[in-house]
Amino acid sequence: MGLFEILLIAVVALLVVGPERMPEAVRGAAMTIGRFKRMFNNTKEEFEKQIGADDIRLELHNEQIMENLKKMEQDISEIDNDVAKLANSDIERQFMAQDDYKDPPEFREEELQENTESEPAGKEETTEENTILNKNEPSA
């Protein structure tokens, strides 16, 4: 009900009941409305007790909490996967950044022996870079 409707009812009640009996009528109406509200609330509480509404509410609340926990677990597992991927990529970047990677000595010795045999005796010792360069050049 809007303010206009309440004012209209008050004016009609004032005209019907009269100004002298108006306070008594308002008090009686308020008491009657209060009794109806109490009866309605008591009936509602009794009905909820009979059907176990508190248990139903508790169960629904627990289900909602479980759904939230499952969502959180999924989010955490996704975050763990992302962190693991980032960690692996960081490790790979570190190894790539260390460009001084060298083959194990047994492989390097063979390459060095092959390259030193093909070079004339008057040249300086070959470095690993020269070995790689010589390897890529076509032989004459």
Buried (B, 14 or more C-beta within 10 A) or exposed (E): EEEEEEEEEEEEBEEEBEEEEBEEBEEEEEEEEEEEEEEEEEEEEEEEEEEEEEEEEEEEEEEEEEEEEEEEEEEEEEEEEEEEEEEEEEEEEEEEEEEEEEEEEEEEEEBBEEBEEEEEEEEEEBEBEBBEEBEEEEEE
